[in-house]
Amino acid sequence: MAVRWTYIEPAAVFSPFIGFQTVPIALIGGPLAAAVVFSLLAETLRLQLPYAYMMVLGLLLLACVIWLPDGLASLARRSRRSPP
């Protein structure tokens, strides 16, 4: 974080958002896909819903855990298994 922001502040370093990032990234799948998808989603939500973006990300996390317990990769496997 110090490289990105050029300074270290306890409120920024120990932010719950930084610790929360690892869980959705693990659910999304690969590190490259997760970095792109999660970064775009988080920044878009932060701009659109500045006071509720963490709650929306939490709800999306719960939805992923309930409906996609194996991550986004399970969608590709399901689509390959289902007959046309």
BALOBA-1460 file (C-alpha; in Angstrom, 3 decimals):
// residues 84
<rec num="1" residu="m" x="0.000" y="0.000" z="0.000"/>
<rec num="2" residu="a" x="2.875" y="2.362" z="0.681"/>
<rec num="3" residu="v" x="4.059" y="2.042" z="-2.909"/>
<rec num="4" residu="r" x="0.605" y="2.841" z="-4.249"/>
<rec num="5" residu="w" x="-0.198" y="5.761" z="-1.948"/>
<rec num="6" residu="t" x="3.397" y="6.861" z="-1.093"/>
<rec num="7" residu="y" x="2.589" y="6.952" z="2.628"/>
<rec num="8" residu="i" x="1.299" y="4.650" z="5.352"/>
<rec num="9" residu="e" x="-1.582" y="5.551" z="7.606"/>
<rec num="10" residu="p" x="-3.047" y="3.105" z="10.149"/>
<rec num="11" residu="a" x="-6.632" y="3.833" z="9.094"/>
<rec num="12" residu="a" x="-5.802" y="2.961" z="5.483"/>
<rec num="13" residu="v" x="-3.585" y="-0.044" z="6.169"/>
<rec num="14" residu="f" x="-5.924" y="-1.696" z="8.663"/>
<rec num="15" residu="s" x="-9.081" y="-0.902" z="6.731"/>
<rec num="16" residu="p" x="-11.633" y="-3.749" z="6.711"/>
<rec num="17" residu="f" x="-11.915" y="-3.366" z="2.940"/>
<rec num="18" residu="i" x="-8.317" y="-4.515" z="2.430"/>
<rec num="19" residu="g" x="-8.888" y="-7.673" z="4.477"/>
<rec num="20" residu="f" x="-12.208" y="-8.258" z="2.747"/>
<rec num="21" residu="q" x="-10.637" y="-8.158" z="-0.724"/>
<rec num="22" residu="t" x="-9.061" y="-11.595" z="-0.428"/>
<rec num="23" residu="v" x="-12.366" y="-13.426" z="0.018"/>
<rec num="24" residu="p" x="-14.099" y="-12.239" z="-3.191"/>
<rec num="25" residu="i" x="-10.853" y="-12.644" z="-5.125"/>
<rec num="26" residu="a" x="-10.665" y="-16.272" z="-3.997"/>
<rec num="27" residu="l" x="-14.317" y="-16.796" z="-4.985"/>
<rec num="28" residu="i" x="-13.881" y="-15.243" z="-8.408"/>
<rec num="29" residu="g" x="-11.104" y="-17.607" z="-9.376"/>
<rec num="30" residu="g" x="-7.802" y="-16.882" z="-11.078"/>
<rec num="31" residu="p" x="-5.694" y="-13.956" z="-9.924"/>
<rec num="32" residu="l" x="-5.843" y="-12.056" z="-13.217"/>
<rec num="33" residu="a" x="-9.613" y="-12.404" z="-13.670"/>
<rec num="34" residu="a" x="-10.180" y="-11.636" z="-10.002"/>
<rec num="35" residu="a" x="-8.029" y="-8.512" z="-10.111"/>
<rec num="36" residu="v" x="-9.838" y="-7.124" z="-13.128"/>
<rec num="37" residu="v" x="-13.395" y="-8.041" z="-12.125"/>
<rec num="38" residu="f" x="-13.142" y="-7.160" z="-8.459"/>
<rec num="39" residu="s" x="-11.222" y="-3.906" z="-8.994"/>
<rec num="40" residu="l" x="-13.694" y="-2.645" z="-11.570"/>
<rec num="41" residu="l" x="-16.676" y="-3.684" z="-9.473"/>
<rec num="42" residu="a" x="-15.331" y="-2.201" z="-6.246"/>
<rec num="43" residu="e" x="-14.360" y="1.118" z="-7.821"/>
<rec num="44" residu="t" x="-17.675" y="1.417" z="-9.671"/>
<rec num="45" residu="l" x="-19.649" y="0.711" z="-6.508"/>
<rec num="46" residu="r" x="-17.475" y="3.077" z="-4.488"/>
<rec num="47" residu="l" x="-18.233" y="5.889" z="-6.926"/>
<rec num="48" residu="q" x="-21.939" y="5.109" z="-7.353"/>
<rec num="49" residu="l" x="-22.753" y="4.216" z="-3.734"/>
<rec num="50" residu="p" x="-20.142" y="5.910" z="-1.532"/>
<rec num="51" residu="y" x="-21.981" y="5.173" z="1.718"/>
<rec num="52" residu="a" x="-23.196" y="1.664" z="0.970"/>
<rec num="53" residu="y" x="-20.612" y="0.039" z="-1.291"/>
<rec num="54" residu="m" x="-19.240" y="-2.252" z="1.428"/>
<rec num="55" residu="m" x="-22.752" y="-3.480" z="2.166"/>
<rec num="56" residu="v" x="-23.376" y="-4.137" z="-1.536"/>
<rec num="57" residu="l" x="-20.061" y="-6.000" z="-1.830"/>
<rec num="58" residu="g" x="-21.024" y="-8.045" z="1.231"/>
<rec num="59" residu="l" x="-24.386" y="-8.927" z="-0.299"/>
<rec num="60" residu="l" x="-22.663" y="-9.935" z="-3.546"/>
<rec num="61" residu="l" x="-20.287" y="-12.097" z="-1.525"/>
<rec num="62" residu="l" x="-23.227" y="-13.816" z="0.180"/>
<rec num="63" residu="a" x="-24.907" y="-14.358" z="-3.192"/>
<rec num="64" residu="c" x="-21.716" y="-15.917" z="-4.567"/>
<rec num="65" residu="v" x="-21.370" y="-18.214" z="-1.571"/>
<rec num="66" residu="i" x="-24.995" y="-19.341" z="-1.859"/>
<rec num="67" residu="w" x="-25.354" y="-19.706" z="-5.635"/>
<rec num="68" residu="l" x="-21.746" y="-20.198" z="-6.758"/>
<rec num="69" residu="p" x="-20.012" y="-22.144" z="-3.976"/>
<rec num="70" residu="d" x="-17.299" y="-23.284" z="-6.414"/>
<rec num="71" residu="g" x="-16.675" y="-19.779" z="-7.786"/>
<rec num="72" residu="l" x="-17.146" y="-18.421" z="-11.280"/>
<rec num="73" residu="a" x="-15.294" y="-21.387" z="-12.739"/>
<rec num="74" residu="s" x="-18.309" y="-23.528" z="-11.845"/>
<rec num="75" residu="l" x="-20.400" y="-21.560" z="-14.372"/>
<rec num="76" residu="a" x="-18.144" y="-22.727" z="-17.197"/>
<rec num="77" residu="r" x="-18.334" y="-26.328" z="-15.997"/>
<rec num="78" residu="r" x="-22.127" y="-26.159" z="-15.727"/>
<rec num="79" residu="s" x="-22.490" y="-24.750" z="-19.219"/>
<rec num="80" residu="r" x="-20.295" y="-27.500" z="-20.675"/>
<rec num="81" residu="r" x="-22.283" y="-30.224" z="-18.912"/>
<rec num="82" residu="s" x="-25.750" y="-29.026" z="-19.867"/>
<rec num="83" residu="p" x="-26.991" y="-30.383" z="-23.206"/>
<rec num="84" residu="p" x="-27.914" y="-27.820" z="-25.876"/>
